[in-house]
């Protein structure tokens, strides 16, 4: 299992946009990202640091593996 780095919400959003997601809307301190084909919708907290467990869940929901996500960073 690869160790995930501590990244901010903005860095996570930027990486997910490279994977085909776009910002759908913003609710308070959370950003909702969406991909149309194949459909996926993610909620990313816009915090200075995202917990590693939360980041791992976001990566899983995006349909990516940890190494794929790390390449997008």
Gaussian input, Z-matrix of N, CA and C with variables (Angstrom, degrees):
# hf/3-21g

backbone

0 1
 N
 C     1     B1
 C     2     B2     1     A1
 N     3     B3     2     A2     1     D1
 C     4     B4     3     A3     2     D2
 C     5     B5     4     A4     3     D3
 N     6     B6     5     A5     4     D4
 C     7     B7     6     A6     5     D5
 C     8     B8     7     A7     6     D6
 N     9     B9     8     A8     7     D7
 C    10    B10     9     A9     8     D8
 C    11    B11    10    A10     9     D9
 N    12    B12    11    A11    10    D10
 C    13    B13    12    A12    11    D11
 C    14    B14    13    A13    12    D12
 N    15    B15    14    A14    13    D13
 C    16    B16    15    A15    14    D14
 C    17    B17    16    A16    15    D15
 N    18    B18    17    A17    16    D16
 C    19    B19    18    A18    17    D17
 C    20    B20    19    A19    18    D18
 N    21    B21    20    A20    19    D19
 C    22    B22    21    A21    20    D20
 C    23    B23    22    A22    21    D21
 N    24    B24    23    A23    22    D22
 C    25    B25    24    A24    23    D23
 C    26    B26    25    A25    24    D24
 N    27    B27    26    A26    25    D25
 C    28    B28    27    A27    26    D26
 C    29    B29    28    A28    27    D27
 N    30    B30    29    A29    28    D28
 C    31    B31    30    A30    29    D29
 C    32    B32    31    A31    30    D30
 N    33    B33    32    A32    31    D31
 C    34    B34    33    A33    32    D32
 C    35    B35    34    A34    33    D33
 N    36    B36    35    A35    34    D34
 C    37    B37    36    A36    35    D35
 C    38    B38    37    A37    36    D36
 N    39    B39    38    A38    37    D37
 C    40    B40    39    A39    38    D38
 C    41    B41    40    A40    39    D39
 N    42    B42    41    A41    40    D40
 C    43    B43    42    A42    41    D41
 C    44    B44    43    A43    42    D42
 N    45    B45    44    A44    43    D43
 C    46    B46    45    A45    44    D44
 C    47    B47    46    A46    45    D45
 N    48    B48    47    A47    46    D46
 C    49    B49    48    A48    47    D47
 C    50    B50    49    A49    48    D48
 N    51    B51    50    A50    49    D49
 C    52    B52    51    A51    50    D50
 C    53    B53    52    A52    51    D51
 N    54    B54    53    A53    52    D52
 C    55    B55    54    A54    53    D53
 C    56    B56    55    A55    54    D54
 N    57    B57    56    A56    55    D55
 C    58    B58    57    A57    56    D56
 C    59    B59    58    A58    57    D57
 N    60    B60    59    A59    58    D58
 C    61    B61    60    A60    59    D59
 C    62    B62    61    A61    60    D60
 N    63    B63    62    A62    61    D61
 C    64    B64    63    A63    62    D62
 C    65    B65    64    A64    63    D63
 N    66    B66    65    A65    64    D64
 C    67    B67    66    A66    65    D65
 C    68    B68    67    A67    66    D66
 N    69    B69    68    A68    67    D67
 C    70    B70    69    A69    68    D68
 C    71    B71    70    A70    69    D69
 N    72    B72    71    A71    70    D70
 C    73    B73    72    A72    71    D71
 C    74    B74    73    A73    72    D72
 N    75    B75    74    A74    73    D73
 C    76    B76    75    A75    74    D74
 C    77    B77    76    A76    75    D75
 N    78    B78    77    A77    76    D76
 C    79    B79    78    A78    77    D77
 C    80    B80    79    A79    78    D78
 N    81    B81    80    A80    79    D79
 C    82    B82    81    A81    80    D80
 C    83    B83    82    A82    81    D81
 N    84    B84    83    A83    82    D82
 C    85    B85    84    A84    83    D83
 C    86    B86    85    A85    84    D84
 N    87    B87    86    A86    85    D85
 C    88    B88    87    A87    86    D86
 C    89    B89    88    A88    87    D87
 N    90    B90    89    A89    88    D88
 C    91    B91    90    A90    89    D89
 C    92    B92    91    A91    90    D90
 N    93    B93    92    A92    91    D91
 C    94    B94    93    A93    92    D92
 C    95    B95    94    A94    93    D93
 N    96    B96    95    A95    94    D94
 C    97    B97    96    A96    95    D95
 C    98    B98    97    A97    96    D96
 N    99    B99    98    A98    97    D97
 C   100   B100    99    A99    98    D98
 C   101   B101   100   A100    99    D99
 N   102   B102   101   A101   100   D100
 C   103   B103   102   A102   101   D101
 C   104   B104   103   A103   102   D102
 N   105   B105   104   A104   103   D103
 C   106   B106   105   A105   104   D104
 C   107   B107   106   A106   105   D105
 N   108   B108   107   A107   106   D106
 C   109   B109   108   A108   107   D107
 C   110   B110   109   A109   108   D108
 N   111   B111   110   A110   109   D109
 C   112   B112   111   A111   110   D110
 C   113   B113   112   A112   111   D111
 N   114   B114   113   A113   112   D112
 C   115   B115   114   A114   113   D113
 C   116   B116   115   A115   114   D114
 N   117   B117   116   A116   115   D115
 C   118   B118   117   A117   116   D116
 C   119   B119   118   A118   117   D117
 N   120   B120   119   A119   118   D118
 C   121   B121   120   A120   119   D119
 C   122   B122   121   A121   120   D120
 N   123   B123   122   A122   121   D121
 C   124   B124   123   A123   122   D122
 C   125   B125   124   A124   123   D123
 N   126   B126   125   A125   124   D124
 C   127   B127   126   A126   125   D125
 C   128   B128   127   A127   126   D126
 N   129   B129   128   A128   127   D127
 C   130   B130   129   A129   128   D128
 C   131   B131   130   A130   129   D129
 N   132   B132   131   A131   130   D130
 C   133   B133   132   A132   131   D131
 C   134   B134   133   A133   132   D132
 N   135   B135   134   A134   133   D133
 C   136   B136   135   A135   134   D134
 C   137   B137   136   A136   135   D135
 N   138   B138   137   A137   136   D136
 C   139   B139   138   A138   137   D137
 C   140   B140   139   A139   138   D138
 N   141   B141   140   A140   139   D139
 C   142   B142   141   A141   140   D140
 C   143   B143   142   A142   141   D141
 N   144   B144   143   A143   142   D142
 C   145   B145   144   A144   143   D143
 C   146   B146   145   A145   144   D144
 N   147   B147   146   A146   145   D145
 C   148   B148   147   A147   146   D146
 C   149   B149   148   A148   147   D147
 N   150   B150   149   A149   148   D148
 C   151   B151   150   A150   149   D149
 C   152   B152   151   A151   150   D150
 N   153   B153   152   A152   151   D151
 C   154   B154   153   A153   152   D152
 C   155   B155   154   A154   153   D153
 N   156   B156   155   A155   154   D154
 C   157   B157   156   A156   155   D155
 C   158   B158   157   A157   156   D156
 N   159   B159   158   A158   157   D157
 C   160   B160   159   A159   158   D158
 C   161   B161   160   A160   159   D159
 N   162   B162   161   A161   160   D160
 C   163   B163   162   A162   161   D161
 C   164   B164   163   A163   162   D162
 N   165   B165   164   A164   163   D163
 C   166   B166   165   A165   164   D164
 C   167   B167   166   A166   165   D165
 N   168   B168   167   A167   166   D166
 C   169   B169   168   A168   167   D167
 C   170   B170   169   A169   168   D168
 N   171   B171   170   A170   169   D169
 C   172   B172   171   A171   170   D170
 C   173   B173   172   A172   171   D171
 N   174   B174   173   A173   172   D172
 C   175   B175   174   A174   173   D173
 C   176   B176   175   A175   174   D174
 N   177   B177   176   A176   175   D175
 C   178   B178   177   A177   176   D176
 C   179   B179   178   A178   177   D177
 N   180   B180   179   A179   178   D178
 C   181   B181   180   A180   179   D179
 C   182   B182   181   A181   180   D180
 N   183   B183   182   A182   181   D181
 C   184   B184   183   A183   182   D182
 C   185   B185   184   A184   183   D183
 N   186   B186   185   A185   184   D184
 C   187   B187   186   A186   185   D185
 C   188   B188   187   A187   186   D186
 N   189   B189   188   A188   187   D187
 C   190   B190   189   A189   188   D188
 C   191   B191   190   A190   189   D189
 N   192   B192   191   A191   190   D190
 C   193   B193   192   A192   191   D191
 C   194   B194   193   A193   192   D192
 N   195   B195   194   A194   193   D193
 C   196   B196   195   A195   194   D194
 C   197   B197   196   A196   195   D195
 N   198   B198   197   A197   196   D196
 C   199   B199   198   A198   197   D197
 C   200   B200   199   A199   198   D198
 N   201   B201   200   A200   199   D199
 C   202   B202   201   A201   200   D200
 C   203   B203   202   A202   201   D201
 N   204   B204   203   A203   202   D202
 C   205   B205   204   A204   203   D203
 C   206   B206   205   A205   204   D204
 N   207   B207   206   A206   205   D205
 C   208   B208   207   A207   206   D206
 C   209   B209   208   A208   207   D207
 N   210   B210   209   A209   208   D208
 C   211   B211   210   A210   209   D209
 C   212   B212   211   A211   210   D210
 N   213   B213   212   A212   211   D211
 C   214   B214   213   A213   212   D212
 C   215   B215   214   A214   213   D213
 N   216   B216   215   A215   214   D214
 C   217   B217   216   A216   215   D215
 C   218   B218   217   A217   216   D216

   B1=1.4425
   B2=1.5332
   B3=1.3052
   B4=1.4604
   B5=1.5178
   B6=1.3200
   B7=1.4541
   B8=1.5241
   B9=1.3115
   B10=1.4605
   B11=1.5249
   B12=1.3186
   B13=1.4608
   B14=1.5264
   B15=1.3061
   B16=1.4640
   B17=1.5240
   B18=1.3254
   B19=1.4593
   B20=1.5226
   B21=1.3183
   B22=1.4625
   B23=1.5265
   B24=1.3169
   B25=1.4564
   B26=1.5148
   B27=1.3377
   B28=1.4728
   B29=1.5201
   B30=1.3360
   B31=1.4687
   B32=1.5234
   B33=1.3208
   B34=1.4553
   B35=1.5315
   B36=1.3151
   B37=1.4671
   B38=1.5180
   B39=1.3313
   B40=1.4649
   B41=1.5290
   B42=1.3259
   B43=1.4688
   B44=1.5286
   B45=1.3289
   B46=1.4629
   B47=1.5251
   B48=1.3255
   B49=1.4602
   B50=1.5308
   B51=1.3252
   B52=1.4686
   B53=1.5253
   B54=1.3344
   B55=1.4675
   B56=1.5241
   B57=1.3245
   B58=1.4625
   B59=1.5099
   B60=1.3213
   B61=1.4629
   B62=1.5281
   B63=1.3204
   B64=1.4605
   B65=1.5272
   B66=1.3238
   B67=1.4600
   B68=1.5168
   B69=1.3158
   B70=1.4628
   B71=1.5236
   B72=1.3406
   B73=1.4629
   B74=1.5143
   B75=1.3097
   B76=1.4546
   B77=1.5223
   B78=1.3205
   B79=1.4636
   B80=1.5171
   B81=1.3091
   B82=1.4508
   B83=1.5189
   B84=1.3322
   B85=1.4641
   B86=1.5277
   B87=1.3270
   B88=1.4544
   B89=1.5226
   B90=1.3276
   B91=1.4578
   B92=1.5215
   B93=1.3272
   B94=1.4566
   B95=1.5185
   B96=1.3302
   B97=1.4581
   B98=1.5164
   B99=1.3329
   B100=1.4563
   B101=1.5161
   B102=1.3296
   B103=1.4639
   B104=1.5185
   B105=1.3215
   B106=1.4587
   B107=1.5264
   B108=1.3372
   B109=1.4541
   B110=1.5136
   B111=1.3253
   B112=1.4579
   B113=1.5248
   B114=1.3152
   B115=1.4594
   B116=1.5210
   B117=1.3105
   B118=1.4611
   B119=1.5174
   B120=1.3069
   B121=1.4585
   B122=1.5220
   B123=1.3242
   B124=1.4610
   B125=1.5129
   B126=1.3110
   B127=1.4592
   B128=1.5223
   B129=1.3386
   B130=1.4577
   B131=1.5208
   B132=1.3285
   B133=1.4715
   B134=1.5232
   B135=1.3031
   B136=1.4664
   B137=1.5302
   B138=1.3366
   B139=1.4574
   B140=1.5189
   B141=1.3241
   B142=1.4632
   B143=1.5161
   B144=1.3248
   B145=1.4597
   B146=1.5192
   B147=1.3334
   B148=1.4624
   B149=1.5247
   B150=1.3249
   B151=1.4622
   B152=1.5253
   B153=1.3231
   B154=1.4673
   B155=1.5288
   B156=1.3215
   B157=1.4589
   B158=1.5212
   B159=1.3238
   B160=1.4648
   B161=1.5224
   B162=1.3307
   B163=1.4660
   B164=1.5256
   B165=1.3228
   B166=1.4619
   B167=1.5318
   B168=1.3293
   B169=1.4669
   B170=1.5301
   B171=1.3272
   B172=1.4691
   B173=1.5245
   B174=1.3291
   B175=1.4652
   B176=1.5288
   B177=1.3338
   B178=1.4614
   B179=1.5263
   B180=1.3400
   B181=1.4647
   B182=1.5242
   B183=1.3385
   B184=1.4620
   B185=1.5212
   B186=1.3358
   B187=1.4583
   B188=1.5161
   B189=1.3204
   B190=1.4508
   B191=1.5242
   B192=1.3175
   B193=1.4602
   B194=1.5247
   B195=1.3092
   B196=1.4782
   B197=1.5329
   B198=1.3647
   B199=1.4717
   B200=1.5358
   B201=1.3456
   B202=1.4697
   B203=1.5193
   B204=1.3328
   B205=1.4653
   B206=1.5305
   B207=1.3272
   B208=1.4664
   B209=1.5264
   B210=1.3303
   B211=1.4723
   B212=1.5231
   B213=1.3412
   B214=1.4671
   B215=1.5276
   B216=1.3425
   B217=1.4675
   B218=1.4949
   A1=108.60
   A2=116.66
   A3=120.56
   A4=110.95
   A5=114.80
   A6=119.38
   A7=108.80
   A8=115.43
   A9=120.33
   A10=109.81
   A11=116.94
   A12=119.32
   A13=110.62
   A14=116.83
   A15=121.59
   A16=106.60
   A17=116.86
   A18=121.00
   A19=109.38
   A20=114.98
   A21=120.18
   A22=109.26
   A23=114.79
   A24=119.97
   A25=111.70
   A26=117.43
   A27=120.73
   A28=111.23
   A29=117.24
   A30=120.41
   A31=110.82
   A32=116.87
   A33=121.48
   A34=110.79
   A35=116.48
   A36=120.98
   A37=110.56
   A38=117.56
   A39=121.79
   A40=110.60
   A41=117.21
   A42=121.11
   A43=110.73
   A44=117.04
   A45=120.08
   A46=111.50
   A47=117.80
   A48=120.00
   A49=110.30
   A50=117.36
   A51=120.90
   A52=110.48
   A53=116.93
   A54=122.06
   A55=112.02
   A56=118.47
   A57=120.96
   A58=115.72
   A59=118.65
   A60=121.61
   A61=109.78
   A62=115.77
   A63=120.88
   A64=108.51
   A65=115.45
   A66=120.19
   A67=108.58
   A68=115.99
   A69=121.84
   A70=110.19
   A71=116.25
   A72=120.42
   A73=108.98
   A74=115.44
   A75=122.32
   A76=108.07
   A77=115.77
   A78=120.80
   A79=107.47
   A80=116.28
   A81=122.78
   A82=109.68
   A83=118.45
   A84=120.35
   A85=111.80
   A86=117.75
   A87=122.05
   A88=109.83
   A89=115.73
   A90=122.20
   A91=107.45
   A92=116.87
   A93=122.17
   A94=107.29
   A95=115.27
   A96=122.41
   A97=108.97
   A98=115.99
   A99=120.38
   A100=110.12
   A101=115.24
   A102=122.29
   A103=106.20
   A104=116.65
   A105=120.25
   A106=113.75
   A107=117.74
   A108=119.10
   A109=111.09
   A110=120.79
   A111=127.39
   A112=110.63
   A113=116.21
   A114=120.51
   A115=111.71
   A116=115.40
   A117=122.16
   A118=107.85
   A119=116.12
   A120=121.80
   A121=108.37
   A122=116.06
   A123=122.21
   A124=110.73
   A125=115.90
   A126=122.28
   A127=106.82
   A128=116.15
   A129=121.86
   A130=108.44
   A131=118.05
   A132=119.61
   A133=109.64
   A134=117.11
   A135=121.96
   A136=108.15
   A137=115.76
   A138=122.62
   A139=109.68
   A140=116.41
   A141=120.30
   A142=111.50
   A143=117.18
   A144=122.36
   A145=109.08
   A146=115.67
   A147=121.31
   A148=106.90
   A149=117.39
   A150=121.13
   A151=109.17
   A152=115.72
   A153=120.17
   A154=112.07
   A155=117.83
   A156=120.33
   A157=111.69
   A158=116.10
   A159=120.92
   A160=110.35
   A161=116.50
   A162=120.70
   A163=110.57
   A164=116.84
   A165=120.40
   A166=110.74
   A167=117.21
   A168=121.37
   A169=110.84
   A170=117.61
   A171=121.63
   A172=109.93
   A173=116.63
   A174=121.06
   A175=110.34
   A176=116.70
   A177=121.22
   A178=110.51
   A179=117.14
   A180=120.87
   A181=111.31
   A182=117.03
   A183=121.00
   A184=111.74
   A185=116.91
   A186=120.21
   A187=112.64
   A188=116.89
   A189=122.24
   A190=109.69
   A191=115.66
   A192=119.91
   A193=107.45
   A194=116.21
   A195=120.21
   A196=110.38
   A197=120.38
   A198=118.75
   A199=113.15
   A200=117.23
   A201=120.24
   A202=110.65
   A203=116.26
   A204=120.75
   A205=110.26
   A206=116.72
   A207=120.24
   A208=111.83
   A209=117.35
   A210=120.28
   A211=111.52
   A212=116.80
   A213=120.74
   A214=111.86
   A215=116.72
   A216=120.00
   A217=106.74
   D1=126.30
   D2=179.96
   D3=-75.72
   D4=143.16
   D5=177.70
   D6=-81.21
   D7=131.25
   D8=-179.47
   D9=-86.21
   D10=141.74
   D11=175.97
   D12=-78.80
   D13=160.00
   D14=172.82
   D15=-82.06
   D16=114.16
   D17=-179.71
   D18=-125.52
   D19=163.87
   D20=178.62
   D21=-87.02
   D22=169.03
   D23=176.93
   D24=-63.69
   D25=-37.28
   D26=179.95
   D27=-65.12
   D28=-39.47
   D29=177.87
   D30=-65.48
   D31=-38.80
   D32=178.19
   D33=-65.34
   D34=-43.58
   D35=179.49
   D36=-62.73
   D37=-42.54
   D38=179.31
   D39=-61.14
   D40=-43.84
   D41=179.34
   D42=-64.38
   D43=-41.49
   D44=-179.72
   D45=-68.83
   D46=-31.59
   D47=176.34
   D48=-65.85
   D49=-33.67
   D50=175.67
   D51=-66.33
   D52=-25.52
   D53=179.98
   D54=-87.56
   D55=4.66
   D56=175.50
   D57=105.53
   D58=3.83
   D59=177.94
   D60=-87.09
   D61=153.99
   D62=173.55
   D63=-132.74
   D64=155.91
   D65=-178.59
   D66=-73.86
   D67=122.83
   D68=-179.69
   D69=-90.97
   D70=-49.63
   D71=178.19
   D72=-164.06
   D73=173.64
   D74=-179.79
   D75=-129.44
   D76=132.31
   D77=177.21
   D78=-127.65
   D79=107.07
   D80=-179.80
   D81=59.06
   D82=-119.42
   D83=-177.88
   D84=-100.28
   D85=20.15
   D86=179.42
   D87=-122.11
   D88=141.84
   D89=179.63
   D90=-113.31
   D91=131.40
   D92=179.46
   D93=-100.60
   D94=120.48
   D95=179.55
   D96=-107.21
   D97=150.61
   D98=-176.93
   D99=-140.26
   D100=144.51
   D101=172.64
   D102=-128.45
   D103=133.53
   D104=-174.36
   D105=-85.21
   D106=-38.07
   D107=-175.53
   D108=-135.32
   D109=109.52
   D110=-9.39
   D111=-72.21
   D112=150.20
   D113=-173.62
   D114=-63.13
   D115=132.77
   D116=172.97
   D117=-156.23
   D118=144.02
   D119=177.41
   D120=-133.70
   D121=131.28
   D122=-175.53
   D123=-126.87
   D124=150.72
   D125=173.32
   D126=-115.45
   D127=120.63
   D128=-178.89
   D129=-116.12
   D130=123.93
   D131=176.04
   D132=-71.07
   D133=132.31
   D134=-179.87
   D135=-91.62
   D136=69.20
   D137=-178.31
   D138=-111.62
   D139=167.72
   D140=178.39
   D141=-65.90
   D142=-35.59
   D143=176.35
   D144=-138.05
   D145=134.68
   D146=176.67
   D147=-99.64
   D148=133.11
   D149=176.78
   D150=-59.17
   D151=147.92
   D152=-176.76
   D153=-63.97
   D154=-35.92
   D155=178.38
   D156=-66.47
   D157=-40.04
   D158=177.10
   D159=-65.38
   D160=-42.57
   D161=179.36
   D162=-63.23
   D163=-41.74
   D164=179.21
   D165=-62.95
   D166=-39.10
   D167=177.92
   D168=-65.85
   D169=-40.09
   D170=178.15
   D171=-62.71
   D172=-44.35
   D173=179.71
   D174=-61.84
   D175=-42.97
   D176=179.57
   D177=-63.00
   D178=-44.30
   D179=-178.93
   D180=-66.46
   D181=-27.63
   D182=178.87
   D183=-76.98
   D184=-11.06
   D185=-179.21
   D186=79.39
   D187=24.09
   D188=-179.50
   D189=-110.04
   D190=158.91
   D191=170.55
   D192=-94.77
   D193=164.49
   D194=-179.25
   D195=-61.28
   D196=-45.78
   D197=178.43
   D198=-61.37
   D199=-37.30
   D200=177.14
   D201=-62.09
   D202=-42.73
   D203=-179.45
   D204=-65.88
   D205=-42.12
   D206=-179.43
   D207=-62.71
   D208=-33.17
   D209=176.23
   D210=-66.57
   D211=-31.73
   D212=-179.45
   D213=-73.68
   D214=-22.42
   D215=178.26
   D216=-71.10

